[in-house]
Amino acid sequence: MNTYQFLTFEVSSGVATMILNRPEVYNALNDEITFEMQDALKVVARNEEIRVLVITGSGKAFCSGQDLKAASGEQKRSFMKSLHTRYNPIIRSIRNLPKPVIGKINGVAAGAGCSLALACDIIVAAEEATFIEVFINIGLVPDSGSSYFLPKRVGQARAFEMCSMGSRVKASEALAMGLINKVVQASELDTEIKRYTDYYVNAPTRSIGIIKRMLEKSATSTLDEMLEYEAYCQEIAGSTSDYKEGVNAFLAKRKPVFIGK
């Protein structure tokens, strides 16, 4: 298994766990960790034994966003180049990954860290967690997908307020807004994440990957386009081993054993 300097990456029983491991700077993103994340995501995509990915942070934070101190050491930094080479590949990999991705938000998720959280399919947060589109505080604009994810989750008005005011949104408020899936006490976070991974590691993974693509496409498609795409996708799902197993299990009145293929 690949080893990294700023990332802890583990695979166990079909579950991959990616832990941002720079707790002394609240898991801020320097160049090295973003490239390590890109590599780890490629491993998850290639490894058919991995059925679900969990992303979290070490220490008290999930991710505080760009490491401004590290970036300040460069004489002239191109924001566009940084996004194209460091951040955007991470977000695209998560969204294109044909497997469920769970964000385990153990603390603050700010800036690009908030974008990283929003890119996940399921977001479970500890009560102490906060979500902050902090870019405006230094005169920047949202990036790494926040301008795409936020309006879809919470609507234009709330998205504008969060982005233009840099509002600190507590986990309970984020849940009420529809920003995340669940809030639990910090002591229960591991248990709740395991409840999700136990489900997804035994689910029909190929169908879930197709569902991700369908929901993504629906945001920019008409009803007729989606009806056509659903038919196309159902043809694919209907050719999987898991579909055959699901039908056989139903007829035999037993629990299906899905293998993710």
C-alpha positions in Angstrom: 0.0 0.0 0.0 1.2 3.5 -0.8 2.7 5.5 2.0 2.6 9.3 2.2 4.2 12.1 4.2 1.1 14.2 4.9 -1.6 11.7 4.4 -2.6 8.5 6.2 -4.2 6.1 3.8 -5.6 2.8 5.0 -7.6 0.0 3.4 -9.5 -2.6 5.5 -12.3 -4.9 4.6 -13.3 -3.0 1.5 -13.2 0.5 3.2 -10.5 3.0 2.3 -9.8 5.8 4.8 -7.9 8.9 3.8 -6.8 11.0 6.7 -5.4 14.5 6.2 -2.4 14.4 8.6 -1.1 18.0 9.2 -2.9 18.5 12.6 -0.4 21.3 13.7 -1.9 23.5 10.9 -5.4 22.2 11.1 -4.7 20.0 8.0 -4.1 23.0 5.8 -3.3 22.0 2.2 0.2 22.5 1.0 1.4 21.4 -2.5 2.6 18.0 -1.3 -0.6 16.9 0.4 -2.7 17.8 -2.6 -0.6 15.6 -4.9 -0.7 12.8 -2.3 -4.5 13.0 -2.3 -4.6 12.8 -6.0 -2.4 9.7 -5.9 -4.5 8.0 -3.2 -7.7 8.7 -5.1 -6.2 7.0 -8.2 -5.5 3.9 -5.9 -9.2 3.9 -4.8 -10.4 4.1 -8.4 -8.1 1.2 -9.5 -8.6 -1.1 -6.6 -11.8 -3.2 -7.2 -11.6 -4.5 -3.6 -12.3 -1.0 -2.3 -16.1 -0.4 -2.1 -16.3 2.9 -0.2 -14.0 5.8 0.7 -14.0 7.8 3.9 -12.2 11.2 4.0 -11.4 12.9 7.3 -8.8 15.0 9.2 -6.5 14.3 12.1 -6.6 16.2 15.3 -9.2 18.9 15.9 -9.9 19.9 12.3 -11.2 18.4 9.0 -9.3 20.8 6.8 -8.7 24.6 7.1 -8.1 25.0 3.4 -5.1 26.4 1.5 -1.9 26.7 3.6 -1.5 30.4 3.3 1.9 30.4 5.1 3.3 27.9 2.7 1.9 29.8 -0.3 3.3 33.1 0.9 6.8 31.8 0.4 6.4 31.8 -3.4 7.3 35.0 -5.3 4.4 35.0 -7.7 1.7 32.3 -7.4 -0.7 31.6 -10.2 -4.1 30.9 -8.7 -5.3 29.4 -11.9 -2.4 27.0 -12.2 -2.7 26.0 -8.6 -6.4 25.2 -9.0 -5.9 23.3 -12.3 -2.9 21.2 -11.0 -3.7 20.8 -7.3 -7.3 21.2 -6.3 -9.5 20.6 -9.3 -8.1 17.1 -10.0 -9.1 16.1 -6.4 -12.6 17.3 -6.7 -13.1 15.7 -10.2 -11.7 12.4 -8.9 -14.1 12.3 -6.0 -17.1 13.2 -8.2 -16.1 10.8 -11.0 -15.3 8.0 -8.6 -17.8 5.2 -9.2 -17.9 4.4 -5.5 -19.5 6.2 -2.5 -17.4 8.8 -0.7 -18.2 9.7 2.9 -16.9 12.9 4.4 -16.2 12.4 8.1 -16.2 16.0 9.3 -14.5 16.0 12.7 -13.9 19.8 13.0 -13.6 22.9 11.0 -14.0 22.7 7.2 -12.9 26.0 5.7 -12.2 27.3 2.3 -11.0 24.5 0.0 -11.6 22.2 3.0 -15.3 23.1 2.9 -15.3 22.4 -0.9 -13.6 19.1 -0.2 -16.4 18.2 2.3 -19.1 19.3 -0.1 -17.7 17.1 -2.9 -18.4 14.0 -0.8 -21.6 11.9 -1.4 -22.5 11.5 2.3 -21.4 14.1 4.9 -21.5 13.2 8.6 -20.3 15.9 11.0 -19.5 16.1 14.7 -21.6 18.7 16.6 -18.4 20.8 17.0 -17.8 20.9 13.2 -18.2 24.2 11.3 -18.4 25.0 7.6 -16.9 28.3 6.4 -16.6 29.7 2.9 -13.7 31.7 4.2 -12.3 33.0 0.8 -14.0 36.4 1.1 -12.1 37.2 4.3 -8.9 37.5 2.2 -10.5 39.1 -0.8 -10.9 35.9 -2.9 -13.8 34.0 -4.3 -15.0 30.4 -3.7 -13.1 27.7 -5.6 -12.6 23.9 -5.7 -16.2 23.4 -6.6 -17.9 25.4 -3.8 -19.8 27.7 -6.3 -21.1 24.5 -7.9 -22.0 22.5 -4.8 -23.4 25.1 -2.5 -26.3 26.5 -4.6 -27.4 22.9 -5.3 -27.5 22.0 -1.7 -28.8 25.1 0.0 -30.2 27.4 -2.8 -28.9 30.7 -4.2 -29.8 33.0 -1.3 -28.0 31.0 1.4 -25.1 30.2 -0.9 -24.6 33.9 -1.6 -24.7 34.7 2.1 -22.2 32.0 3.0 -19.8 33.0 0.3 -20.1 36.8 0.5 -20.0 37.0 4.3 -17.8 34.1 5.2 -20.4 32.9 7.6 -19.5 30.3 10.2 -22.2 27.6 9.8 -22.3 25.1 12.7 -23.1 21.5 12.0 -26.6 21.7 13.4 -27.4 24.6 11.1 -25.7 22.9 8.2 -28.0 19.9 8.7 -31.1 22.2 8.8 -30.0 23.8 5.6 -29.6 20.5 3.8 -25.9 21.0 3.5 -25.0 17.7 5.2 -26.6 14.4 5.9 -26.2 13.9 9.7 -24.8 15.4 12.9 -23.7 13.3 15.9 -21.8 13.8 19.1 -18.0 13.6 18.6 -17.9 10.4 20.6 -20.4 8.8 18.2 -18.8 9.9 15.0 -16.8 6.7 14.4 -19.9 4.6 15.1 -22.0 6.5 12.7 -19.4 6.4 9.9 -19.2 2.6 10.5 -22.9 2.3 10.1 -22.6 3.9 6.6 -19.5 1.9 5.6 -21.0 -1.3 6.7 -23.9 -0.7 4.4 -21.9 0.5 1.4 -19.2 -2.2 1.6 -22.0 -4.7 1.1 -24.1 -2.7 -1.4 -24.2 -3.1 -5.3 -21.3 -0.8 -5.9 -21.6 -0.5 -9.7 -25.2 0.6 -9.3 -24.2 3.3 -6.8 -21.6 4.5 -9.2 -24.2 4.8 -11.9 -26.5 6.6 -9.5 -23.8 9.2 -8.9 -23.6 9.9 -12.6 -27.3 10.1 -13.0 -27.8 12.6 -10.2 -25.0 14.7 -11.6 -26.4 14.7 -15.0 -29.9 15.5 -13.8 -28.8 19.0 -12.7 -28.4 20.1 -16.3 -30.8 17.9 -18.2 -34.5 18.0 -19.2 -37.0 15.3 -18.1 -36.9 13.7 -21.6 -33.1 13.6 -21.5 -33.1 11.9 -18.1 -35.8 9.4 -19.1 -33.5 8.4 -22.0 -30.5 8.3 -19.7 -32.3 6.3 -17.1 -33.2 3.7 -19.7 -29.5 3.6 -20.8 -28.3 3.2 -17.2 -30.8 0.6 -16.3 -29.7 -1.5 -19.2 -26.1 -1.4 -17.8 -27.3 -2.1 -14.2 -29.4 -5.0 -15.4 -26.4 -6.7 -16.9 -24.5 -6.8 -13.6 -23.8 -9.8 -11.4 -25.4 -7.9 -8.5 -28.7 -7.6 -10.3 -28.8 -11.3 -10.9 -28.0 -11.9 -7.3 -30.6 -9.5 -6.1 -33.3 -11.2 -8.1 -32.2 -14.7 -7.0 -32.1 -13.6 -3.4 -35.6 -12.1 -3.6 -37.1 -15.2 -5.1 -35.3 -17.4 -2.6 -36.4 -15.1 0.3 -32.9 -14.5 1.5 -30.6 -11.6 2.0 -28.6 -10.8 -1.2 -24.8 -11.0 -1.1 -23.6 -8.3 -3.4 -20.0 -8.3 -4.7 -20.0 -4.9 -6.3 -19.8 -6.1 -9.9 
